[in-house]
Structure formats: structure tokens, C-alpha cells
Amino acid sequence: MSLAGSGWCDIDFEADGKRVDHLFIPHSVDRSAYGNVGIPIVVIKNGDGPTVLLTGGTHGDEFEGQIVATRVARAVEPSDIHGQLIVIPCLNFPAATNGARCRLWMAAI
């Protein structure tokens, strides 16, 4: 699925169920103009209702949010909700994988 801007994801956000994949964000560095960063994403949907976005890992060295978001994504099943829950446990994936407060995209790829 193409997203606003130039990111993409293969998850069908309209389909009921629980899906796990990656949100791909294009990223260019000097050695390659065609790179991307894959950010883990979980989408849980059950019928119509509100959509809630839960994120962690904005700063890679703040582990509590990443742990909670991952636990929620594992525990919640579609039958537990009405609507849609989108979980991105490591919003700044390069920083999270390096355990760093923030990480320049260029240096992480």
C-alpha cells in the first residue's frame, strides 16, 4: 500500500485481522540512491471503529515504550477490539537497533 509521501507497506489497512510487516521509508546515502529503512509495524483490525496509533522508540535509548508496544502488539487479538490498532514499536528503527538516543539515518544505513 502506498502511503502519503513516498513510504510504502504491503499491509492492507482495510482488512480485518492481525498483520505484521514493515513500513518502508526511502533513504538515500552517497553510496546508494535507492535504499530504504524497514520499520516494524503491526496492524490489528476488527470491524469499524476508531483507529489508535501506539508508537515506541522515538528515541532509541528509551526502551520502556518499545517493550510495552511490543507486548501490546503480541497480546492484543482482533477479537479484543472494535476498530483498528496500529503499533509501531520502534519508530526510529536505526536509533533503536543501536540503543542510541537519536541516530542519523545516513550513519545507520
KAZI-V830202 format. One record per pair of residues at least 24 apart in sequence whose C-alpha atoms are under 10 Angstrom apart, sorted by sequence separation. I is the first residue (numbers start at 1). J is the second residue. D is the distance in Angstrom with one decimal. If there is no record, write none. Layout:
i: [I & I]
j: [J & J]
d: [D & D]
//
This chain:
i: [18 & 19 & 20 & 65 & 66 & 18 & 19 & 65 & 66 & 17 & 18 & 19 & 63 & 16 & 17 & 18 & 42 & 63 & 15 & 16 & 17 & 18 & 42 & 7 & 9 & 14 & 15 & 16 & 17 & 41 & 44 & 7 & 8 & 9 & 11 & 13 & 15 & 16 & 17 & 43 & 58 & 60 & 66 & 7 & 11 & 12 & 13 & 14 & 15 & 16 & 42 & 46 & 47 & 50 & 51 & 52 & 53 & 54 & 55 & 56 & 57 & 58 & 59 & 60 & 9 & 11 & 13 & 14 & 15 & 16 & 41 & 42 & 44 & 45 & 46 & 47 & 49 & 50 & 51 & 52 & 53 & 54 & 55 & 56 & 57 & 58 & 59 & 60 & 14 & 44 & 45 & 46 & 48 & 49 & 50 & 51 & 52 & 53 & 54 & 55 & 56 & 57 & 58 & 59 & 60 & 62 & 63 & 14 & 44 & 45 & 46 & 47 & 48 & 49 & 50 & 51 & 52 & 53 & 54 & 55 & 56 & 57 & 58 & 59 & 60 & 61 & 62 & 43 & 44 & 45 & 46 & 47 & 48 & 49 & 50 & 51 & 52 & 53 & 54 & 55 & 56 & 57 & 58 & 59 & 60 & 61 & 44 & 45 & 46 & 47 & 48 & 55 & 56 & 57 & 59 & 60 & 61 & 63 & 44 & 45 & 46 & 47 & 54 & 55 & 56 & 57 & 58 & 59 & 60 & 61 & 62 & 44 & 45 & 46 & 57 & 58 & 60 & 61 & 62 & 44 & 45 & 46 & 57 & 60 & 61 & 62 & 44 & 45 & 56 & 57 & 59 & 60 & 61 & 43 & 44 & 45 & 59 & 60 & 61 & 43 & 44 & 57 & 59 & 60 & 42 & 43 & 44 & 58 & 59 & 60 & 42 & 43 & 57 & 58 & 59 & 41 & 42 & 43 & 57 & 41 & 42 & 40 & 41 & 42 & 40 & 41 & 39 & 40 & 41 & 39 & 40 & 41 & 39 & 40 & 39 & 20 & 39 & 40 & 39 & 18 & 37 & 38 & 39 & 18 & 37 & 38 & 37 & 18 & 18 & 17 & 18 & 17 & 18 & 16 & 17 & 16 & 23 & 18 & 22 & 16 & 17 & 18 & 19 & 20 & 16 & 18 & 23 & 37 & 15 & 36 & 14 & 13 & 37 & 37 & 13 & 36 & 35 & 29 & 30 & 28 & 29 & 32 & 27 & 28 & 29 & 27 & 29 & 28 & 27]
j: [42 & 43 & 44 & 89 & 90 & 43 & 44 & 90 & 91 & 43 & 44 & 45 & 89 & 43 & 44 & 45 & 69 & 90 & 43 & 44 & 45 & 46 & 70 & 36 & 38 & 43 & 44 & 45 & 46 & 70 & 73 & 37 & 38 & 39 & 41 & 43 & 45 & 46 & 47 & 73 & 88 & 90 & 96 & 38 & 42 & 43 & 44 & 45 & 46 & 47 & 73 & 77 & 78 & 81 & 82 & 83 & 84 & 85 & 86 & 87 & 88 & 89 & 90 & 91 & 41 & 43 & 45 & 46 & 47 & 48 & 73 & 74 & 76 & 77 & 78 & 79 & 81 & 82 & 83 & 84 & 85 & 86 & 87 & 88 & 89 & 90 & 91 & 92 & 47 & 77 & 78 & 79 & 81 & 82 & 83 & 84 & 85 & 86 & 87 & 88 & 89 & 90 & 91 & 92 & 93 & 95 & 96 & 48 & 78 & 79 & 80 & 81 & 82 & 83 & 84 & 85 & 86 & 87 & 88 & 89 & 90 & 91 & 92 & 93 & 94 & 95 & 96 & 78 & 79 & 80 & 81 & 82 & 83 & 84 & 85 & 86 & 87 & 88 & 89 & 90 & 91 & 92 & 93 & 94 & 95 & 96 & 80 & 81 & 82 & 83 & 84 & 91 & 92 & 93 & 95 & 96 & 97 & 99 & 81 & 82 & 83 & 84 & 91 & 92 & 93 & 94 & 95 & 96 & 97 & 98 & 99 & 82 & 83 & 84 & 95 & 96 & 98 & 99 & 100 & 83 & 84 & 85 & 96 & 99 & 100 & 101 & 84 & 85 & 96 & 97 & 99 & 100 & 101 & 84 & 85 & 86 & 100 & 101 & 102 & 85 & 86 & 99 & 101 & 102 & 85 & 86 & 87 & 101 & 102 & 103 & 86 & 87 & 101 & 102 & 103 & 86 & 87 & 88 & 102 & 87 & 88 & 87 & 88 & 89 & 88 & 89 & 88 & 89 & 90 & 89 & 90 & 91 & 90 & 91 & 91 & 73 & 92 & 93 & 93 & 73 & 92 & 93 & 94 & 74 & 93 & 94 & 94 & 76 & 77 & 77 & 78 & 78 & 79 & 78 & 79 & 79 & 88 & 84 & 88 & 83 & 84 & 85 & 86 & 87 & 84 & 86 & 91 & 105 & 84 & 105 & 84 & 84 & 108 & 109 & 86 & 109 & 109 & 105 & 106 & 105 & 106 & 109 & 105 & 106 & 107 & 106 & 109 & 109 & 109]
d: [7.2 & 5.3 & 8.8 & 7.4 & 6.1 & 5.8 & 6.5 & 8.7 & 8.9 & 7.9 & 4.4 & 8.8 & 9.8 & 9.2 & 5.7 & 6.5 & 9.9 & 9.4 & 9.5 & 7.3 & 5.3 & 8.8 & 9.2 & 9.0 & 9.3 & 9.8 & 9.1 & 4.7 & 6.4 & 9.9 & 8.2 & 9.7 & 9.7 & 9.7 & 9.0 & 7.1 & 7.0 & 5.1 & 9.3 & 8.4 & 9.9 & 7.7 & 8.6 & 9.9 & 8.9 & 8.8 & 8.7 & 7.9 & 8.3 & 6.5 & 6.5 & 9.0 & 9.0 & 9.8 & 9.1 & 8.3 & 8.5 & 7.5 & 8.4 & 8.4 & 8.4 & 8.9 & 8.7 & 8.6 & 9.0 & 7.8 & 7.9 & 9.6 & 8.6 & 9.4 & 9.1 & 9.1 & 7.9 & 8.7 & 5.3 & 9.7 & 9.0 & 7.6 & 5.9 & 6.3 & 6.0 & 6.2 & 5.9 & 6.5 & 6.2 & 6.8 & 8.3 & 6.6 & 9.1 & 7.1 & 5.7 & 6.7 & 10.0 & 5.6 & 5.0 & 4.5 & 4.9 & 4.8 & 4.8 & 4.7 & 4.6 & 4.3 & 5.2 & 6.6 & 7.4 & 9.9 & 8.1 & 9.6 & 5.8 & 8.7 & 8.4 & 8.7 & 6.5 & 3.8 & 6.3 & 5.7 & 6.2 & 6.0 & 6.3 & 5.3 & 5.3 & 5.1 & 5.1 & 9.1 & 7.7 & 7.5 & 8.3 & 9.5 & 9.5 & 9.6 & 6.3 & 6.0 & 4.9 & 6.9 & 8.4 & 7.4 & 8.4 & 7.8 & 7.6 & 7.0 & 6.0 & 5.7 & 8.3 & 9.8 & 4.4 & 6.6 & 9.6 & 7.5 & 5.3 & 5.5 & 7.7 & 6.3 & 8.4 & 7.2 & 6.7 & 3.7 & 9.3 & 8.3 & 8.4 & 7.4 & 5.3 & 7.8 & 9.8 & 9.8 & 9.8 & 9.7 & 8.2 & 7.0 & 7.2 & 8.3 & 8.1 & 9.7 & 5.7 & 6.4 & 7.9 & 8.1 & 7.1 & 4.8 & 8.6 & 8.3 & 4.2 & 9.0 & 6.0 & 5.1 & 5.0 & 7.4 & 5.6 & 6.3 & 9.4 & 9.6 & 8.6 & 4.9 & 4.9 & 7.2 & 5.1 & 8.5 & 7.2 & 5.0 & 7.9 & 5.9 & 6.4 & 9.5 & 4.9 & 6.1 & 8.1 & 4.6 & 8.3 & 8.5 & 5.6 & 8.0 & 5.8 & 6.4 & 9.2 & 8.1 & 8.7 & 7.2 & 5.1 & 8.9 & 9.7 & 5.8 & 6.6 & 8.6 & 4.8 & 8.6 & 6.1 & 7.2 & 7.6 & 7.0 & 8.5 & 8.7 & 6.8 & 9.0 & 6.8 & 8.1 & 6.8 & 9.3 & 7.8 & 8.1 & 5.9 & 9.2 & 9.7 & 7.8 & 8.9 & 9.9 & 7.9 & 9.4 & 8.1 & 9.0 & 7.0 & 8.0 & 6.4 & 5.7 & 10.0 & 7.5 & 8.7 & 10.0 & 9.0 & 9.8 & 9.3 & 9.1 & 9.5 & 9.4 & 9.7 & 9.5 & 8.6 & 9.8 & 9.9 & 8.6 & 9.9 & 9.9 & 9.1 & 8.6 & 9.4 & 7.8 & 9.2 & 8.5 & 8.2 & 8.7 & 8.6 & 9.0 & 5.9 & 10.0 & 7.6 & 7.7 & 8.8 & 8.0 & 7.9 & 9.0 & 8.5]
//
